[in-house]
Amino acid sequence: MTGTVPRSAGWRRLSRRCLPAAFALLFPLGAPHAADTPQWRPVLHFSPAAYWMNDPNGPILLDGVYHLFYQYAPGSMTWGHPSWGHATSTDLLHWTEHGVAIAATPGEEIFSGSLVPDPLNRSGLGSTDAPPLLAFHTSVFHDNPAHPDGTQAQSVSVSHDGGFTWRPYAHNPVLTLHPDSRQFRDPSVFWYQDGGCWIMTTVVGDAQLVKLYRSTDLLHWSFLSDFQPSGYRKPGMLWEMPTLVPLKLDGNPRATRWVMIVSVNPWSIAGGSGVQYFVGRFDGVTFTPDALPPPGSDPSRYDWLDHGADQYATTLFANTGSGAPVLIGWMDNWDYATDLPTAPWRGQMTLPVDIALKTVDGHPTVIQTPTRAYEDMVRKKGVVTYGDRNLPQDGRVTIPSRGEVLDIRLVLRRGGARRAGIVVRETPDGRTGTSVSYDFVDGTLTVDRGRSGLVGFSPRFSTRHIAYLAAPGGEVALHLVVDRASVELFANDGVLRMTDLIFPPAGSDRISLFAEGGGATIHGLRVAVLAR
């Protein structure tokens, strides 16, 4: 991955040589840079104790412990000259931060990538008794006589203690384009059982091109093919973080399809950056997508992992075995990421989710649902069931449950209402809150954060996000995960997801329900207060 704010060559030289040291002097590690904003520190989502964080890198499950690495800029509140940070968890909800794992140097930035266990020591970088763990990451070289300044190439770092300490491979980089490229990055590596080899997906970001390679020893890579949808190229768009994953369509192992996930910036469905996916087939050499929209189609004709504004750089946890694949992303948008009002940290992850592939309205669709560990946590916290609620025309009903961190589930049933929904993180006077509503006439689901709290920190902080969603039988099921600075919405059992950051004032812990243009019924309302 990379930050996509344009920088001059002079700024890059200054930043790599001077800024990290300057920031460290001005803001020693762990010290706040501005007034602390604890009211927005997430409870359910990982964020570092201090400084800038973006893309998840190399998430993996090892011996019952989830390791999360991420783009990290210690000493800075903005993106620049990244290293890899590191955190661990046993449940994907409670994290222990371990600081810098793979550190940038004056001559090398460490961009995004993935982790691969090598249990048979095919790389020769460990032994069969002590197999190595390999991190594939993009190196961005500076002042290197072997590579033009700014060259991006794929490198390897090796760990012999389960991911806590790392050393660079002596013969990096292991994969470079010829001629050298400044846009070749984000290696995602997985074992391809049918071919008896590892497959790597990478991108040439400004060409919107995924390149696929194979290897039998993780160090020597052969080109396989390119993937680029016909007629798709958009001037100024970047592709990043490509991930290829097989999923059983409707649970049928004989109907396995492959899903290519790419992060897109700009041109996403909600504006700015987002995550797109393509369903197709992979024969060990080439990924072939299913029928695509006609060239020139707008974003609504494509498939998106998230219809909100704040999910990017989404990637898979490796080594999770036969269980459902688990995704995690960066909860942010490059349109305003450097302006977020949090301190002393900036950046957080999305909720990890299980994914599956199901046929919805005749179309293979990625389904996303919170993990079993999350569901277990909600049950332990205790769920209050309110049953059915009738909402009068243009009426509003307040729910007794109060909290800043909530799990809310309900079904909207149309009476005569045109629109019905729920407001979360609402203030006592009702003037501030985030609205989630369904329009039964237009068939659209909307998250409106225009009155959610602090919204003026950036003119590019979009306030309304709308997605089409069918309402079978006149019903829409909503599952909301509300944290101190975010709302994540899973609709119709994960058919559609919307993720949005919010920055509400203190004391905004109310919930209300509403209907417009007629009456409606709220069915099966359940609320769990996860933190007050």
C-alpha positions as CSV (number, residue, x, y, z in Angstrom):
1,M,0.0,0.0,0.0
2,T,0.9,3.6,-0.1
3,G,-0.4,6.9,1.1
4,T,-1.9,8.6,-2.0
5,V,-1.5,12.2,-1.1
6,P,0.9,13.5,-3.8
7,R,4.3,14.6,-2.6
8,S,7.1,16.4,-4.5
9,A,10.5,14.7,-4.9
10,G,12.0,17.3,-2.6
11,W,9.4,16.6,0.1
12,R,10.1,12.9,-0.1
13,R,13.9,13.5,0.4
14,L,13.2,15.8,3.3
15,S,10.7,13.4,4.9
16,R,12.8,10.3,4.7
17,R,15.9,12.1,6.2
18,C,14.5,14.6,8.6
19,L,10.9,14.2,9.6
20,P,11.0,11.0,11.6
21,A,13.8,12.4,13.8
22,A,12.0,15.8,14.0
23,F,8.8,14.2,15.1
24,A,10.6,12.0,17.7
25,L,12.1,15.1,19.2
26,L,8.9,17.1,19.2
27,F,6.6,14.2,20.3
28,P,8.4,11.4,22.2
29,L,6.8,8.0,21.8
30,G,3.7,7.7,23.9
31,A,3.3,11.5,24.4
32,P,0.1,13.2,23.1
33,H,0.4,15.6,20.2
34,A,-2.8,17.5,21.0
35,A,-5.6,17.3,23.5
36,D,-6.4,13.7,24.1
37,T,-9.8,12.5,22.7
38,P,-10.6,9.5,24.8
39,Q,-14.3,9.7,24.0
40,W,-13.4,8.4,20.5
41,R,-10.9,5.7,21.5
42,P,-12.5,2.5,20.1
43,V,-13.4,-0.4,22.4
44,L,-14.1,-3.1,19.8
45,H,-11.6,-2.1,17.1
46,F,-7.8,-2.1,17.2
47,S,-6.0,1.3,17.3
48,P,-2.4,2.0,18.4
49,A,-1.7,3.8,21.6
50,A,-0.2,6.7,19.6
51,Y,0.6,7.9,16.2
52,W,-0.5,7.1,12.6
53,M,-1.7,3.7,11.5
54,N,-3.2,2.6,8.2
55,D,-3.4,-0.7,6.2
56,P,-3.5,-4.1,8.0
57,N,-0.5,-6.1,7.0
58,G,0.1,-9.8,7.2
59,P,-2.6,-10.8,9.6
60,I,-2.2,-14.4,10.6
61,L,-3.3,-17.1,13.1
62,L,-0.4,-18.9,14.8
63,D,-0.9,-21.4,17.6
64,G,-4.2,-19.9,18.7
65,V,-2.9,-16.3,18.6
66,Y,-4.0,-13.8,16.0
67,H,-1.1,-11.5,14.9
68,L,-2.0,-8.2,13.2
69,F,0.7,-6.1,11.6
70,Y,0.0,-2.7,10.1
71,Q,1.4,0.3,8.4
72,Y,2.8,2.5,11.2
73,A,4.5,5.8,11.5
74,P,6.0,6.1,15.0
75,G,6.5,9.7,15.9
76,S,4.1,11.1,13.4
77,M,0.3,11.8,13.1
78,T,0.4,11.7,9.3
79,W,1.4,9.0,6.8
80,G,5.1,8.9,5.8
81,H,8.1,6.5,5.7
82,P,6.1,3.6,7.2
83,S,7.3,0.6,9.2
84,W,5.2,-2.4,10.4
85,G,3.6,-2.2,13.8
86,H,2.4,-5.4,15.6
87,A,-0.4,-6.4,17.9
88,T,-1.7,-9.8,19.1
89,S,-5.1,-11.1,20.3
90,T,-6.7,-14.4,21.2
91,D,-10.2,-13.3,20.2
92,L,-9.8,-10.5,17.6
93,L,-11.4,-8.1,20.1
94,H,-8.8,-7.5,22.8
95,W,-5.4,-6.6,21.5
96,T,-1.9,-6.3,23.0
97,E,0.3,-3.8,21.1
98,H,4.0,-4.8,20.6
99,G,5.4,-1.7,18.8
100,V,7.5,-1.7,15.7
101,A,8.0,-5.2,14.1
102,I,9.8,-4.4,10.8
103,A,11.4,-1.0,10.9
104,A,11.9,1.4,8.0
105,T,15.5,2.6,7.5
106,P,16.7,5.8,5.9
107,G,17.1,3.9,2.6
108,E,14.0,1.7,2.7
109,E,10.4,2.2,3.5
110,I,8.3,-0.9,4.5
111,F,5.0,-0.9,2.6
112,S,2.2,-3.5,2.9
113,G,2.3,-7.3,2.4
114,S,1.5,-10.7,3.9
115,L,2.8,-13.5,6.1
116,V,3.5,-17.1,5.2
117,P,4.4,-20.0,7.4
118,D,7.0,-22.3,5.8
119,P,6.5,-25.6,7.8
120,L,8.7,-27.7,5.5
121,N,11.4,-25.1,5.3
122,R,11.2,-25.0,1.5
123,S,12.8,-21.5,1.6
124,G,15.8,-22.9,3.4
125,L,15.7,-19.9,5.8
126,G,15.1,-22.1,8.8
127,S,15.0,-25.8,9.5
128,T,12.4,-28.6,9.6
129,D,12.7,-28.6,13.4
130,A,12.4,-24.8,13.5
131,P,10.5,-23.7,10.4
132,P,10.6,-20.0,9.6
133,L,7.8,-17.4,9.2
134,L,8.2,-15.2,6.2
135,A,6.9,-11.7,5.8
136,F,6.5,-10.5,2.2
137,H,6.4,-6.7,2.0
138,T,7.1,-4.0,-0.5
139,S,10.4,-2.2,-0.2
140,V,10.6,1.4,-1.4
141,F,14.2,2.1,-2.0
142,H,16.1,5.5,-1.6
143,D,19.7,6.3,-2.2
144,N,20.3,2.7,-3.4
145,P,22.7,2.3,-6.3
146,A,20.9,-0.9,-7.4
147,H,17.5,0.8,-7.8
148,P,16.3,4.2,-9.0
149,D,15.1,6.4,-6.2
150,G,11.5,5.5,-5.2
151,T,11.6,2.0,-6.8
152,Q,9.0,-0.4,-5.3
153,A,9.9,-4.1,-5.2
154,Q,8.9,-7.2,-3.2
155,S,11.2,-8.2,-0.3
156,V,11.2,-10.9,2.5
157,S,11.8,-10.6,6.2
158,V,12.2,-13.7,8.3
159,S,11.1,-14.5,11.9
160,H,12.3,-17.5,14.0
161,D,10.2,-16.6,17.1
162,G,6.7,-16.6,15.8
163,G,6.6,-13.1,14.4
164,F,8.1,-11.0,17.3
165,T,11.5,-10.3,15.8
166,W,12.5,-10.1,12.2
167,R,15.6,-9.8,10.0
168,P,15.7,-9.0,6.3
169,Y,16.6,-11.7,3.8
170,A,20.1,-11.2,2.6
171,H,19.2,-11.2,-1.1
172,N,16.3,-8.8,-1.2
173,P,14.4,-7.9,-3.2
174,V,13.0,-11.2,-4.4
175,L,10.8,-9.7,-7.1
176,T,11.3,-6.5,-9.2
177,L,9.7,-5.3,-12.3
178,H,11.9,-4.5,-15.3
179,P,12.2,-1.7,-15.9
180,D,11.9,-0.6,-12.2
181,S,8.5,0.6,-11.1
182,R,7.4,3.2,-8.5
183,Q,4.0,1.6,-8.3
184,F,4.6,-2.2,-7.9
185,R,3.5,-3.3,-4.5
186,D,1.4,-5.1,-1.9
187,P,2.3,-8.8,-2.2
188,S,-0.3,-11.2,-1.0
189,V,1.0,-14.8,-0.9
190,F,-1.0,-18.1,-0.3
191,W,-0.5,-21.8,-0.8
192,Y,-2.3,-23.2,-3.9
193,Q,-2.8,-26.8,-3.1
194,D,-3.9,-27.9,-6.6
195,G,-0.7,-26.5,-8.1
196,G,1.7,-27.5,-5.2
197,C,3.0,-24.0,-5.1
198,W,2.6,-20.5,-3.6
199,I,0.8,-17.8,-5.5
200,M,1.5,-14.1,-5.1
201,T,-0.8,-11.3,-6.2
202,T,0.7,-7.9,-6.5
203,V,-0.5,-4.6,-8.2
204,V,0.9,-2.0,-10.5
205,G,-1.2,0.6,-8.7
206,D,-1.6,3.4,-11.3
207,A,-2.2,0.9,-14.1
208,Q,-5.0,-0.8,-12.2
209,L,-3.3,-4.1,-12.9
210,V,-3.0,-7.2,-10.7
211,K,0.1,-9.4,-11.5
212,L,0.2,-13.1,-10.5
213,Y,3.3,-15.1,-9.8
214,R,4.2,-18.6,-8.6
215,S,7.0,-20.1,-6.5
216,T,7.9,-23.5,-5.0
217,D,10.5,-22.0,-2.5
218,L,9.1,-18.6,-1.7
219,L,12.3,-16.9,-3.0
220,H,12.2,-17.4,-6.7
221,W,9.1,-16.2,-8.5
222,S,7.8,-16.9,-12.1
223,F,5.3,-14.7,-13.8
224,L,1.9,-16.2,-14.5
225,S,-0.6,-13.7,-15.8
226,D,-2.1,-10.2,-15.5
227,F,-5.7,-9.3,-14.4
228,Q,-7.3,-6.1,-15.6
229,P,-11.0,-5.9,-16.4
230,S,-11.5,-4.9,-20.1
231,G,-12.4,-1.2,-20.5
232,Y,-12.1,-0.5,-16.8
233,R,-9.1,1.9,-16.5
234,K,-9.8,5.2,-14.8
235,P,-7.3,8.1,-15.0
236,G,-5.9,8.9,-11.6
237,M,-7.3,5.7,-9.9
238,L,-5.0,3.5,-7.9
239,W,-5.4,-0.2,-7.1
240,E,-3.9,-1.6,-3.9
241,M,-3.9,-4.6,-1.7
242,P,-5.0,-7.4,-4.1
243,T,-6.2,-10.6,-2.4
244,L,-7.4,-13.8,-4.1
245,V,-9.5,-16.3,-2.1
246,P,-11.5,-19.4,-3.0
247,L,-15.0,-19.6,-1.5
248,K,-17.6,-22.4,-1.8
249,L,-20.6,-20.9,-3.6
250,D,-23.7,-21.6,-1.4
251,G,-21.6,-24.0,0.7
252,N,-21.1,-26.4,-2.2
253,P,-17.5,-27.6,-2.4
254,R,-18.1,-28.6,-6.1
255,A,-19.0,-25.0,-6.9
256,T,-15.9,-23.2,-5.6
257,R,-15.4,-19.8,-7.0
258,W,-12.5,-17.4,-6.6
259,V,-12.9,-13.8,-5.4
260,M,-10.3,-11.1,-6.3
261,I,-10.4,-8.3,-3.8
262,V,-8.8,-5.0,-4.6
263,S,-8.8,-1.6,-2.8
264,V,-9.7,1.3,-5.0
265,N,-8.7,5.0,-4.6
266,P,-10.5,7.1,-5.7
267,W,-13.8,6.2,-7.5
268,S,-15.3,4.0,-4.7
269,I,-19.1,3.6,-4.3
270,A,-19.2,6.1,-1.4
271,G,-16.6,8.4,-2.7
272,G,-12.8,8.4,-2.2
273,S,-11.3,5.1,-1.3
274,G,-13.1,1.7,-0.9
275,V,-12.9,-2.0,-1.6
276,Q,-14.1,-3.8,-4.7
277,Y,-14.3,-7.5,-5.5
278,F,-14.6,-9.6,-8.7
279,V,-16.0,-13.2,-8.6
280,G,-14.6,-15.6,-11.2
281,R,-12.4,-18.7,-11.7
282,F,-8.7,-19.4,-11.2
283,D,-7.0,-22.3,-13.1
284,G,-3.6,-21.9,-11.4
285,V,-2.4,-19.4,-14.0
286,T,-5.1,-16.9,-14.8
287,F,-8.0,-15.3,-12.9
288,T,-11.0,-14.9,-15.2
289,P,-13.9,-12.8,-13.8
290,D,-17.5,-13.5,-14.5
291,A,-19.4,-11.2,-16.9
292,L,-18.5,-7.6,-16.1
293,P,-20.5,-4.4,-16.5
294,P,-20.0,-2.7,-19.9
295,P,-17.0,-0.4,-20.2
296,G,-17.7,3.1,-18.8
297,S,-20.1,1.8,-16.2
298,D,-20.3,3.8,-13.0
299,P,-19.3,2.4,-9.6
300,S,-22.8,1.2,-8.7
301,R,-22.6,-1.5,-11.4
302,Y,-19.7,-3.2,-9.7
303,D,-19.4,-5.3,-6.5
304,W,-18.2,-3.6,-3.3
305,L,-17.3,-5.1,0.0
306,D,-18.6,-2.0,1.8
307,H,-21.1,0.7,0.8
308,G,-20.0,3.1,3.5
309,A,-17.1,5.5,3.3
310,D,-14.6,3.9,5.8
311,Q,-13.2,0.6,4.8
312,Y,-10.0,0.3,2.8
313,A,-7.0,-2.0,2.3
314,T,-9.0,-5.0,3.4
315,T,-7.1,-8.3,3.6
316,L,-7.4,-11.9,4.9
317,F,-6.0,-13.5,8.0
318,A,-3.7,-16.3,6.9
319,N,-3.4,-19.8,8.3
320,T,-7.0,-20.0,9.7
321,G,-7.5,-23.6,8.5
322,S,-10.8,-25.0,7.5
323,G,-12.9,-22.3,9.2
324,A,-14.5,-19.3,7.4
325,P,-12.0,-16.9,6.0
326,V,-11.6,-13.8,8.2
327,L,-11.3,-10.3,6.7
328,I,-10.0,-7.1,8.3
329,G,-9.6,-3.6,6.9
330,W,-8.5,-0.1,7.7
331,M,-11.5,2.0,8.9
332,D,-10.7,5.2,7.1
333,N,-10.8,7.0,3.8
334,W,-7.9,8.8,2.0
335,D,-10.2,11.7,1.3
336,Y,-9.8,12.9,4.9
337,A,-7.6,10.3,6.7
338,T,-4.9,12.9,7.6
339,D,-7.5,15.3,9.1
340,L,-9.2,12.9,11.6
341,P,-9.7,14.7,15.0
342,T,-8.4,11.9,17.2
343,A,-5.3,12.1,19.4
344,P,-2.8,10.9,20.3
345,W,-3.5,8.2,17.7
346,R,-4.9,8.4,14.2
347,G,-6.3,5.3,12.6
348,Q,-8.2,2.1,13.6
349,M,-9.2,-1.2,12.1
350,T,-12.6,-2.5,11.1
351,L,-14.3,-5.3,13.0
352,P,-12.9,-8.7,11.7
353,V,-15.6,-10.6,9.9
354,D,-16.2,-14.1,8.5
355,I,-16.9,-14.2,4.8
356,A,-18.9,-16.6,2.6
357,L,-20.2,-16.6,-1.0
358,K,-23.9,-16.9,-1.6
359,T,-26.2,-16.5,-4.5
360,V,-28.4,-13.4,-4.0
361,D,-30.9,-12.4,-6.6
362,G,-29.0,-14.7,-9.0
363,H,-25.7,-13.1,-8.4
364,P,-22.7,-14.6,-6.4
365,T,-22.3,-12.2,-3.5
366,V,-19.7,-11.9,-0.7
367,I,-21.5,-12.3,2.7
368,Q,-19.9,-10.7,5.8
369,T,-20.8,-11.4,9.4
370,P,-19.1,-10.7,12.7
371,T,-16.9,-13.6,14.0
372,R,-18.1,-16.3,16.4
373,A,-15.8,-14.7,19.1
374,Y,-17.7,-11.4,18.7
375,E,-21.1,-13.1,18.9
376,D,-19.9,-15.0,22.1
377,M,-18.9,-11.7,23.6
378,V,-22.3,-10.1,22.9
379,R,-24.1,-13.0,24.5
380,K,-21.9,-12.8,27.6
381,K,-22.6,-9.0,27.9
382,G,-26.3,-9.7,28.0
383,V,-29.0,-8.9,25.4
384,V,-32.2,-7.0,26.2
385,T,-35.0,-8.0,24.0
386,Y,-37.7,-5.4,23.3
387,G,-39.8,-7.5,20.9
388,D,-42.1,-5.6,18.4
389,R,-42.6,-1.9,18.5
390,N,-45.3,-0.1,16.5
391,L,-44.1,3.3,15.1
392,P,-46.9,5.8,14.4
393,Q,-46.8,8.0,11.3
394,D,-44.0,10.5,11.7
395,G,-43.4,9.3,15.2
396,R,-40.3,8.6,17.2
397,V,-39.8,6.1,20.1
398,T,-36.9,6.2,22.5
399,I,-35.4,2.9,23.7
400,P,-34.4,2.6,27.4
401,S,-31.0,1.0,26.7
402,R,-28.2,3.5,26.8
403,G,-24.5,3.2,25.9
404,E,-21.7,4.3,23.7
405,V,-20.8,0.9,22.5
406,L,-23.7,-1.2,21.4
407,D,-24.8,-4.3,19.4
408,I,-28.3,-3.6,17.9
409,R,-30.5,-6.0,15.9
410,L,-33.9,-5.4,14.4
411,V,-36.2,-6.0,11.5
412,L,-37.9,-3.1,9.8
413,R,-41.4,-4.0,8.6
414,R,-43.3,-1.6,6.4
415,G,-46.8,-0.5,7.4
416,G,-47.7,2.5,5.4
417,A,-44.4,4.2,6.0
418,R,-42.2,5.4,3.2
419,R,-39.2,5.4,5.4
420,A,-38.3,3.9,8.8
421,G,-35.2,3.5,10.8
422,I,-33.1,4.0,13.9
423,V,-30.9,6.8,15.3
424,V,-27.8,5.8,17.4
425,R,-25.3,7.8,19.5
426,E,-28.1,10.4,20.0
427,T,-27.9,13.3,22.4
428,P,-30.6,13.8,25.0
429,D,-32.1,16.7,23.0
430,G,-32.2,14.7,19.8
431,R,-30.3,17.2,17.8
432,T,-27.2,15.0,17.3
433,G,-27.2,11.4,16.2
434,T,-26.4,9.0,13.3
435,S,-29.4,7.8,11.4
436,V,-29.8,4.4,9.6
437,S,-33.0,4.2,7.5
438,Y,-34.7,2.2,4.8
439,D,-36.8,3.8,2.0
440,F,-39.5,1.2,1.1
441,V,-40.4,3.1,-2.0
442,D,-37.0,3.6,-3.5
443,G,-35.5,0.4,-2.0
444,T,-32.5,2.2,-0.6
445,L,-30.6,1.9,2.7
446,T,-29.0,5.1,4.0
447,V,-26.5,5.9,6.7
448,D,-26.7,9.6,7.5
449,R,-23.9,11.0,9.6
450,G,-24.6,14.7,8.8
451,R,-25.7,15.4,12.4
452,S,-23.5,12.7,14.0
453,G,-21.2,15.2,15.9
454,L,-18.0,16.7,14.6
455,V,-18.2,16.7,10.8
456,G,-16.5,19.9,9.8
457,F,-12.8,18.8,10.2
458,S,-12.7,18.1,6.4
459,P,-14.8,19.4,3.5
460,R,-14.4,15.9,2.0
461,F,-16.0,14.1,5.0
462,S,-19.1,12.9,3.1
463,T,-22.3,12.7,5.2
464,R,-24.8,10.4,3.5
465,H,-24.2,7.0,2.0
466,I,-26.9,5.2,0.1
467,A,-27.1,1.6,-1.2
468,Y,-29.8,-0.3,-3.0
469,L,-31.1,-3.3,-1.0
470,A,-34.0,-5.6,-1.7
471,A,-36.6,-6.0,1.0
472,P,-38.1,-9.5,0.6
473,G,-41.6,-9.6,2.0
474,G,-41.4,-5.9,2.9
475,E,-38.7,-6.5,5.6
476,V,-35.1,-5.4,6.1
477,A,-33.0,-6.9,8.8
478,L,-30.4,-4.6,10.3
479,H,-27.4,-5.5,12.6
480,L,-25.5,-2.4,13.9
481,V,-22.2,-2.6,15.7
482,V,-21.7,0.9,17.3
483,D,-18.4,1.9,18.8
484,R,-17.3,5.2,20.2
485,A,-16.3,6.5,16.8
486,S,-17.9,4.3,14.3
487,V,-21.1,2.6,13.0
488,E,-20.8,-0.7,11.1
489,L,-24.0,-2.0,9.5
490,F,-24.7,-5.5,8.3
491,A,-28.0,-5.7,6.5
492,N,-30.0,-8.8,5.6
493,D,-27.6,-11.2,7.3
494,G,-24.5,-9.7,5.8
495,V,-25.7,-9.3,2.2
496,L,-24.7,-5.6,2.4
497,R,-22.2,-3.8,4.7
498,M,-21.8,-0.1,5.4
499,T,-18.9,1.2,7.6
500,D,-18.7,4.9,8.7
501,L,-16.6,6.8,11.2
502,I,-18.5,9.3,13.5
503,F,-17.2,11.7,16.1
504,P,-20.1,12.3,18.5
505,P,-20.1,14.6,21.6
506,A,-19.9,13.2,25.1
507,G,-23.2,12.0,26.4
508,S,-24.6,10.9,23.1
509,D,-25.7,7.4,24.3
510,R,-29.4,7.3,23.3
511,I,-31.3,5.2,20.8
512,S,-34.5,6.1,19.0
513,L,-36.7,4.6,16.3
514,F,-38.7,6.5,13.7
515,A,-41.1,6.2,10.8
516,E,-42.0,8.8,8.1
517,G,-44.9,9.0,5.7
518,G,-46.9,6.3,7.6
519,G,-46.6,3.7,10.3
520,A,-44.1,0.9,10.5
521,T,-43.2,-2.0,12.8
522,I,-39.9,-2.8,14.4
523,H,-39.7,-6.5,14.9
524,G,-37.4,-8.5,17.2
525,L,-35.4,-5.5,18.5
526,R,-32.5,-6.7,20.6
527,V,-29.8,-4.4,22.2
528,A,-26.6,-5.4,24.0
529,V,-24.7,-2.6,25.8
530,L,-21.1,-3.5,25.4
531,A,-19.7,-0.3,27.1
532,R,-21.2,2.8,28.6
